[in-house]
Structure formats: structure tokens, C-alpha cells
Amino acid sequence: MREPARVQGRELLAVDGARFARVLRWVRAASMLVLAAFVVAGAPAPVARADGDPGSDVLVFQDLFTGSAGLSARQQVEFGGLLNAAARRFSGAGGDHRQPH
């Protein structure tokens, strides 16, 4: 690196102005390309509508969600009856079985 030049009593950097301008243009162009890549990559992404928990979507409207538990139709009916009996018993105590504690 060259020694700093002196112009009217001030020290200047040993980098010439044209080279600095080229480097600055390159850095700006590279930054814009990176920014454009992020914008393009994020643009087509759809808004997520689910939280990954299908049971929470179903349990808003019904008391039983078996999902992939592998229960037969008869077992689901029996389990649903058990849930209904528990709900009746709990609601008789003055509570709402759908309210979290």
C-alpha cells in the first residue's frame, strides 16, 4: 500500500478514486442482487393457514378426533359415548367441558 498523499495539509487515502468507485458500485450491485433473490424467493410462498395440528381444527366443532389412531367405527362410537357421558357428568357439576383451565 502506498503512503498517504498530502494535499493542502490533509492526508488522503492511498486508494485512487476511480478504483474506490468501482468497488462501491460492485458492492451496491451485489447487495441489490441478494435483496432481489430474497424477495423473489419469498414472493410465491403461500400464507400458511394451518398450524400442523388437524385435531385442533376438528375439535372446535366436535368432541372426538381419532386421527390416525386406527380405531374401528364401533370403537369410535363407544369412545364418543364415553366422552358424552363424562361431559354430562361434568356439566352437571356446573362446568363447561370445552373451557380450558
Residue pairs with C-beta under 8 A, 6 or more apart in sequence:
1 14
2 14
3 14
4 11
4 12
4 13
4 14
5 11
5 12
5 14
6 12
50 57
54 65
54 67
55 65
55 67
58 65
59 65
63 80
63 83
63 84
63 87
63 97
64 76
64 79
64 80
64 83
66 76
66 79
71 79
86 97
87 97
90 97
91 97
